[in-house]
Amino acid sequence: MTPPSIATQPRVGTGFRLQWEPAQDCHVLLYPEGMVKLNQSGGEILKRCDGQRSVAAIVSELEQAFSTQGLGEDVLAFVEMAGKQRWLAWD
């Protein structure tokens, strides 16, 4: 898999399902062997990874939603890590 760029359109990987888990009070990533409990930042990024939005669009949405700037490098690093874990995929 090629490293992600700001033009990459990530989507949740095959075999994984993202959902809000009220009992955990957080987003979780479910897969046949278990569950990954996500922190708030991870959940906010992953819920925007629908295969339609680019990393640049995700960064823009997050910066607007949380009234901040400069999230690009952190989001790109998370997407890259999530790709290595197969949580995310892209073409």
C-alpha distances in whole Angstrom, upper triangle without the diagonal:
4,6,9,12,15,15,12,13,12,13,14,12,14,17,18,20,21,25,28,30,34,35,32,32,29,25,24,21,22,21,23,23,24,23,22,24,23,25,26,24,21,23,23,20,18,21,20,17,18,15,18,18,16,16,19,21,20,21,24,25,25,27,30,30,31,32,30,29,26,23,20,19,20,18,15,15,15,12,10,12,12,8,9,12,10,13,11,8,8,8
4,6,9,13,12,10,12,12,14,16,15,17,20,20,23,23,27,29,32,35,36,33,33,30,27,26,23,24,23,26,26,27,26,24,26,24,26,26,23,21,23,23,19,19,22,20,17,18,16,18,18,15,14,17,19,19,20,23,24,24,26,28,29,29,31,29,26,24,21,18,17,18,16,13,14,15,12,10,12,13,10,10,14,13,15,12,10,9,8
4,7,10,11,9,12,11,14,16,15,18,21,20,22,22,26,28,30,33,34,31,31,28,25,24,22,24,23,26,26,26,25,22,24,22,23,24,21,18,21,21,17,17,20,19,16,18,16,18,17,14,12,15,17,17,17,20,22,21,23,25,26,26,28,25,23,20,18,15,13,14,13,10,10,12,9,7,10,11,8,9,13,13,14,12,11,10,10
4,7,8,6,8,8,12,14,14,17,20,19,21,20,23,26,28,31,33,30,29,26,23,22,20,23,23,26,26,26,24,22,23,20,21,21,18,16,18,18,14,14,17,15,13,15,13,14,13,10,8,11,14,13,13,16,18,18,19,22,23,23,25,22,20,18,15,12,11,12,10,7,9,10,7,6,10,10,8,11,14,13,13,10,10,8,10
4,5,5,9,10,14,16,17,20,23,22,23,22,25,27,30,33,35,32,31,27,24,25,23,26,26,29,30,29,27,24,25,22,23,22,19,18,20,19,15,16,18,16,14,16,14,14,12,9,7,8,12,12,12,14,17,17,18,20,22,22,23,21,18,16,14,10,10,12,10,7,10,12,9,9,13,13,12,14,17,17,17,13,13,11,11
4,6,8,10,14,17,18,22,25,23,23,22,25,26,29,32,34,31,30,26,24,25,23,26,27,30,31,30,28,25,25,22,22,21,18,17,19,17,14,15,17,14,13,15,13,13,10,6,5,5,8,9,9,11,13,14,15,17,19,19,20,18,15,13,12,8,10,12,9,7,11,12,10,11,15,15,14,17,19,19,18,15,14,12,13
4,6,9,13,16,18,21,24,23,23,22,25,27,30,33,35,33,31,28,25,26,24,26,27,30,31,31,29,26,27,24,25,24,20,19,20,19,15,16,17,14,13,14,11,11,9,5,6,6,9,10,11,13,15,16,17,19,20,22,22,21,18,17,15,12,13,15,13,10,14,15,12,13,17,16,15,18,20,19,18,15,13,11,11
4,6,10,13,14,17,20,19,20,19,22,25,28,31,33,30,29,26,23,23,21,23,23,26,28,27,25,23,24,22,23,22,19,17,18,17,14,14,15,13,10,11,9,9,8,5,6,8,10,10,12,14,15,16,18,20,21,22,23,22,20,18,16,13,14,15,12,9,13,13,9,10,14,13,11,15,17,15,15,11,10,7,8
4,7,10,12,15,18,17,17,17,20,22,25,28,30,28,27,24,20,21,19,21,21,24,26,26,24,22,23,20,22,21,18,16,17,15,12,12,13,10,7,8,5,6,5,4,6,9,9,9,12,14,14,15,18,19,19,21,23,22,21,19,17,14,16,16,13,11,14,14,10,12,15,13,12,15,17,14,14,10,9,6,8
4,7,9,12,15,13,14,13,17,19,22,25,27,25,25,21,17,17,15,17,18,21,22,22,20,18,19,17,19,18,16,14,14,14,10,9,11,9,5,7,5,8,7,7,7,11,11,10,12,15,15,15,18,20,19,21,23,22,21,20,17,15,15,15,11,11,13,11,8,10,12,10,9,12,13,11,10,6,6,5,8
4,6,9,12,10,11,11,14,17,20,23,25,23,23,19,16,15,13,14,15,18,20,19,18,16,18,16,18,18,16,14,13,13,11,8,9,8,5,5,4,8,9,10,11,14,13,12,15,17,16,17,20,21,20,22,25,24,23,22,19,18,18,17,14,14,15,13,10,12,14,10,10,13,13,10,8,5,5,6,10
4,7,9,7,7,8,11,14,17,20,22,20,20,17,13,12,9,11,11,14,16,16,14,13,15,14,16,17,16,12,12,13,11,7,9,9,6,7,8,11,12,13,13,17,16,14,17,19,18,18,21,23,21,23,26,25,25,24,20,19,20,18,15,15,16,13,10,13,13,9,9,12,11,8,6,5,6,9,12
4,6,6,8,10,14,17,19,23,24,22,23,19,16,14,10,11,10,13,14,15,14,13,16,15,18,19,18,15,14,16,14,11,12,13,10,10,10,14,15,16,16,19,19,17,20,22,21,21,24,26,25,26,29,28,28,26,23,21,21,20,17,16,17,14,12,13,13,9,8,11,9,6,5,4,5,8,11
4,6,8,11,15,18,20,24,25,23,24,21,18,15,12,11,9,11,13,14,14,15,18,18,21,22,22,18,17,19,17,14,15,16,13,12,12,16,18,19,19,23,22,20,23,26,24,24,28,29,28,29,32,32,31,30,26,25,25,24,21,20,20,18,15,16,16,13,11,13,12,8,8,8,8,11,13
4,7,10,13,17,18,22,22,21,23,20,16,14,10,8,6,7,10,11,12,13,16,17,20,22,22,18,17,20,18,15,16,18,15,15,15,19,20,21,22,25,25,22,25,28,26,26,29,31,29,30,33,33,33,32,28,27,27,25,22,22,22,19,17,18,17,14,13,15,12,9,9,10,11,14,17
4,7,10,13,15,18,19,18,19,16,13,10,6,5,5,8,10,10,9,10,13,13,17,18,18,15,14,16,15,11,12,15,12,13,14,17,18,20,19,23,22,20,22,25,23,23,26,27,25,27,30,30,30,29,25,24,25,22,20,20,20,17,15,16,15,12,12,14,11,9,7,9,11,14,17
4,6,10,12,15,17,16,17,14,10,8,6,5,7,10,12,11,9,10,12,12,16,17,17,14,12,14,14,10,10,13,12,12,14,17,18,20,20,23,22,19,22,24,22,21,25,26,23,25,28,28,29,28,25,25,25,23,20,21,21,17,16,18,17,13,15,17,14,12,9,11,13,16,19
4,7,9,13,15,13,14,11,7,6,5,6,9,13,14,12,10,9,10,10,13,13,14,11,8,11,11,8,7,11,10,11,14,16,16,18,18,21,20,16,19,21,19,18,22,22,20,21,25,25,26,26,22,22,23,20,17,19,19,16,15,17,16,13,15,17,14,13,9,11,14,16,20
4,6,10,12,11,11,9,6,6,7,8,11,14,16,13,11,11,10,10,13,13,14,12,9,11,13,10,8,12,13,13,16,18,19,21,20,23,21,18,21,22,19,19,22,23,20,21,25,25,27,27,23,24,25,22,20,22,22,18,18,21,19,16,18,20,18,17,13,14,17,20,23
4,6,9,8,7,6,4,6,9,10,14,17,18,15,12,12,10,10,12,11,13,12,9,11,13,11,10,13,15,16,19,21,20,22,22,24,22,19,21,23,19,18,21,22,18,19,23,24,26,26,23,24,25,22,20,23,23,19,19,22,21,18,21,23,20,19,16,17,20,23,26
4,6,5,6,6,6,6,10,10,14,16,17,14,11,11,9,10,12,12,15,14,11,14,16,14,13,17,18,19,22,24,24,26,25,27,26,22,24,26,23,21,24,25,21,22,26,26,29,29,26,27,28,24,23,25,25,21,22,24,22,20,22,24,21,21,17,19,23,25,29
4,5,5,7,8,10,13,14,18,20,20,17,14,14,12,13,14,13,17,16,13,15,18,17,16,19,21,22,25,27,26,28,27,30,28,24,26,27,24,22,25,25,22,22,26,27,29,30,27,29,30,26,25,28,27,24,25,27,26,23,26,27,24,24,21,23,26,29,32
4,6,8,10,11,14,14,18,19,19,16,13,14,11,13,14,15,18,18,15,18,21,19,18,22,23,24,28,30,29,31,30,32,30,27,28,30,27,25,28,28,25,25,28,29,32,32,29,31,31,28,26,29,28,25,26,29,26,24,27,28,25,25,22,24,28,31,34
4,5,8,8,12,13,16,18,18,14,11,11,8,10,11,12,15,14,12,15,18,17,16,20,21,23,26,28,27,29,27,29,28,25,26,28,25,23,25,26,23,22,26,27,29,29,26,28,28,24,23,26,25,21,23,25,23,21,24,25,22,22,19,22,25,28,32
4,7,9,13,15,18,21,21,17,14,13,10,10,10,10,13,13,11,13,16,16,15,18,20,22,25,27,26,27,26,28,26,23,24,25,22,20,23,23,20,19,23,24,26,27,24,26,27,23,22,25,24,21,22,25,23,21,24,26,23,24,20,22,26,28,32
4,6,10,12,16,19,19,16,12,10,7,7,7,7,10,10,7,10,13,12,12,15,17,19,22,24,22,24,22,24,23,19,20,22,20,17,20,21,18,17,21,22,24,24,21,23,23,20,19,21,21,17,19,22,20,17,21,22,19,20,17,18,22,25,28
4,7,10,13,17,17,14,10,9,7,6,7,8,10,8,5,8,11,9,9,12,13,15,18,20,19,21,20,22,21,17,19,21,18,16,19,20,17,18,21,22,23,23,20,21,22,19,17,19,19,15,16,19,17,15,18,20,17,17,13,15,18,21,25
4,6,10,13,13,10,7,6,5,6,9,10,12,9,7,11,12,10,10,14,14,16,19,21,20,22,21,23,22,19,21,23,21,19,22,23,21,21,25,25,26,26,22,23,23,20,18,20,19,15,16,18,16,13,16,18,14,15,11,14,17,20,24
4,7,10,11,9,6,5,7,7,11,13,13,10,9,12,12,9,10,13,13,14,16,19,19,20,19,23,22,18,21,23,21,20,23,25,22,23,26,26,27,26,22,23,23,20,17,19,18,14,14,16,14,11,13,15,12,11,8,11,14,17,21
4,7,8,6,5,6,9,11,14,16,17,14,12,16,16,12,13,16,15,16,18,21,22,23,22,26,25,22,24,27,24,23,27,28,25,26,30,30,30,30,26,26,26,23,21,22,21,18,17,19,17,14,15,17,13,12,10,13,15,19,22
4,6,5,6,8,12,13,17,19,20,16,15,19,18,15,16,19,17,17,19,22,23,24,24,27,27,24,26,29,27,26,29,31,28,29,33,32,33,32,28,28,27,25,23,23,22,19,18,19,17,14,15,15,12,11,9,12,15,18,21
4,6,8,11,14,17,21,23,24,20,19,22,22,18,19,22,20,20,22,25,26,28,27,31,30,27,30,33,31,30,33,35,32,33,36,36,37,35,32,31,31,28,26,27,26,22,21,22,20,17,18,18,14,13,13,16,17,21,23
4,7,10,13,16,20,23,23,20,20,23,23,19,21,24,22,23,24,27,28,29,28,32,32,29,30,34,32,30,34,35,33,33,37,36,37,35,32,31,31,28,26,27,25,22,22,22,19,17,18,17,14,13,13,17,19,22,25
4,7,10,13,17,19,21,17,17,20,20,17,19,22,21,22,23,27,27,28,27,30,30,27,29,32,30,28,31,33,30,30,34,34,34,33,29,30,29,26,24,25,24,20,20,21,19,16,18,17,14,14,13,16,19,23,26
4,6,9,13,16,17,14,13,17,17,14,16,19,18,20,22,25,25,26,24,28,27,24,25,28,26,24,28,29,27,27,30,30,31,30,26,27,26,23,22,23,21,18,18,20,17,14,16,17,13,13,11,15,18,21,25
4,6,10,13,14,11,11,14,14,12,14,17,16,18,20,23,23,23,22,25,25,21,22,26,24,22,25,27,24,24,27,27,28,26,23,23,23,19,18,20,18,14,15,17,14,11,14,14,11,12,10,13,16,20,24
4,7,10,12,9,9,13,14,12,13,17,17,19,22,24,23,24,22,25,24,21,22,24,22,20,23,25,22,21,25,25,26,25,22,23,22,19,18,20,18,15,16,18,15,13,16,17,14,15,12,15,19,22,26
4,6,8,6,6,9,10,9,11,14,14,17,20,22,20,21,19,21,21,17,18,21,19,16,19,21,19,18,21,21,22,21,18,19,19,15,14,17,15,12,13,16,13,11,15,16,13,15,11,14,17,20,24
4,6,5,6,9,10,11,12,15,16,19,21,23,21,21,19,21,21,17,17,20,18,15,17,19,17,15,19,18,20,19,16,18,18,14,13,16,15,12,14,17,14,13,17,18,16,18,14,16,20,22,26
4,6,5,6,9,10,11,13,15,18,20,22,19,20,18,19,19,15,15,17,15,12,14,16,13,12,16,15,17,17,14,17,17,14,13,16,16,13,15,18,16,15,18,20,18,19,16,17,21,22,26
4,5,5,6,9,10,11,13,16,19,20,17,17,14,16,16,12,12,14,13,9,12,14,12,11,14,13,14,14,11,13,13,10,9,12,12,9,12,15,14,13,16,18,17,18,15,15,18,20,24
4,5,5,6,8,10,11,14,16,18,16,16,14,16,16,12,13,16,14,11,14,17,15,14,17,16,17,16,13,14,14,10,9,12,11,8,9,12,11,9,13,15,13,14,11,12,15,17,21
4,5,5,6,9,10,13,16,17,16,17,15,17,16,12,14,16,14,11,15,16,14,14,17,17,19,18,15,16,17,14,12,14,15,11,12,15,14,12,15,17,15,15,12,13,16,18,22
4,6,6,7,9,12,15,16,13,14,13,14,13,9,10,12,10,8,11,12,10,10,14,14,15,16,12,14,15,13,10,13,14,11,12,16,15,13,16,19,18,18,14,14,17,18,22
4,6,6,7,10,12,13,11,11,9,12,11,7,8,11,10,8,11,13,12,12,15,15,15,15,11,11,13,10,7,10,11,8,8,12,12,10,13,16,15,15,12,11,14,15,18
4,5,5,8,11,13,11,12,11,14,13,9,12,14,12,11,15,16,15,16,19,18,19,18,14,15,16,13,10,12,13,9,9,12,12,9,11,14,13,12,9,8,11,13,17
4,6,7,11,12,11,13,12,15,13,10,12,14,12,11,15,15,13,15,18,19,19,20,16,17,18,16,13,15,16,13,12,16,16,13,15,18,16,15,12,11,14,15,18
4,6,9,9,7,9,9,11,9,6,10,11,9,9,13,13,12,14,17,17,18,18,14,14,16,15,11,13,15,13,11,15,16,13,15,18,18,16,13,11,13,14,17
4,6,8,7,8,8,11,10,8,11,13,12,12,15,16,16,17,20,20,20,19,16,15,16,15,11,12,14,12,9,13,14,11,12,15,15,13,10,8,9,10,13
4,5,6,9,11,13,11,10,14,15,13,15,18,18,17,20,22,23,22,22,19,18,20,19,15,15,18,15,13,16,17,14,14,18,17,15,12,10,10,10,13
4,6,8,10,13,11,11,14,16,15,16,19,20,20,22,24,24,23,23,20,18,19,19,15,15,17,16,12,15,17,14,13,17,17,14,13,10,9,7,9
4,7,10,11,9,10,14,14,13,16,18,18,19,21,23,23,22,22,19,18,20,20,16,16,19,18,15,17,20,17,16,20,21,18,16,13,12,10,12
4,7,8,6,6,10,10,10,12,15,15,15,18,20,19,19,18,16,14,17,17,13,13,17,15,13,16,18,16,16,20,20,18,16,13,13,11,13
4,5,5,6,9,10,11,12,14,15,16,18,20,19,17,16,14,12,14,15,11,11,14,14,11,13,16,15,14,18,19,18,16,13,12,10,12
4,5,5,6,9,10,10,12,14,15,16,18,16,15,13,11,8,10,11,8,7,11,11,8,11,14,13,13,16,17,17,15,12,12,11,13
4,5,5,6,9,10,11,12,14,15,16,15,12,11,10,7,10,12,9,9,13,13,12,14,17,16,16,20,21,20,19,16,16,14,16
4,5,5,6,9,10,11,12,14,15,15,13,13,12,10,13,14,11,12,15,15,13,16,19,18,18,21,22,21,19,16,17,15,17
4,5,5,6,9,10,10,12,14,13,13,12,10,9,12,12,8,10,13,12,11,14,16,15,16,19,20,19,16,14,15,14,17
4,5,5,6,9,10,11,12,10,9,9,6,6,9,9,7,9,12,11,11,14,16,16,17,20,21,21,18,16,17,17,19
4,6,5,6,9,10,10,10,9,10,9,8,12,13,10,12,15,15,15,18,20,19,20,23,24,24,22,19,20,19,21
4,6,5,6,9,10,10,11,12,10,11,14,14,11,14,17,16,15,19,20,19,20,24,24,23,21,18,20,19,22
4,5,5,6,8,8,9,10,8,10,13,11,9,12,15,13,14,17,18,17,19,22,22,22,19,18,20,20,23
4,6,5,6,5,5,8,7,9,12,12,11,14,16,15,16,19,20,20,22,25,25,25,23,21,23,22,25
4,6,5,7,8,11,11,13,16,15,14,17,19,18,19,22,23,23,25,27,28,28,25,23,25,24,27
4,6,8,11,13,12,14,17,16,14,17,19,18,19,22,23,22,24,27,27,27,23,22,24,24,27
4,6,9,11,10,13,16,14,14,17,19,17,19,22,22,22,24,27,26,27,24,23,25,26,29
4,7,11,11,14,17,16,15,19,20,20,21,24,25,24,27,29,29,30,27,26,28,28,30
4,7,8,11,13,13,13,16,18,17,19,22,22,23,25,27,28,28,26,25,27,27,29
4,6,8,11,11,12,14,16,16,18,20,21,22,24,26,27,28,25,24,26,25,27
4,6,7,8,10,11,13,14,16,17,19,20,22,23,25,26,24,22,24,23,26
4,6,5,6,9,10,11,12,14,15,16,18,20,21,22,20,19,21,20,23
4,6,5,6,9,10,11,12,14,15,16,19,20,21,19,17,18,18,20
4,6,5,6,9,10,10,12,14,15,17,18,20,19,17,18,18,20
4,5,5,6,9,10,11,12,14,15,17,18,17,16,18,18,21
4,5,5,6,9,10,10,12,14,15,16,14,13,15,15,18
4,5,5,6,9,10,10,12,14,15,14,12,13,13,16
4,5,5,6,9,10,11,13,14,13,12,14,15,17
4,5,5,6,8,10,11,12,11,10,13,14,17
4,6,5,6,9,10,10,9,7,9,10,13
4,5,5,6,9,10,10,8,10,11,13
4,5,5,6,9,9,9,11,13,16
4,5,5,6,5,6,8,11,15
4,5,5,6,5,6,8,11
4,5,8,8,9,11,14
4,5,8,10,13,16
4,5,7,10,13
4,7,11,14
4,7,11
4,7
4
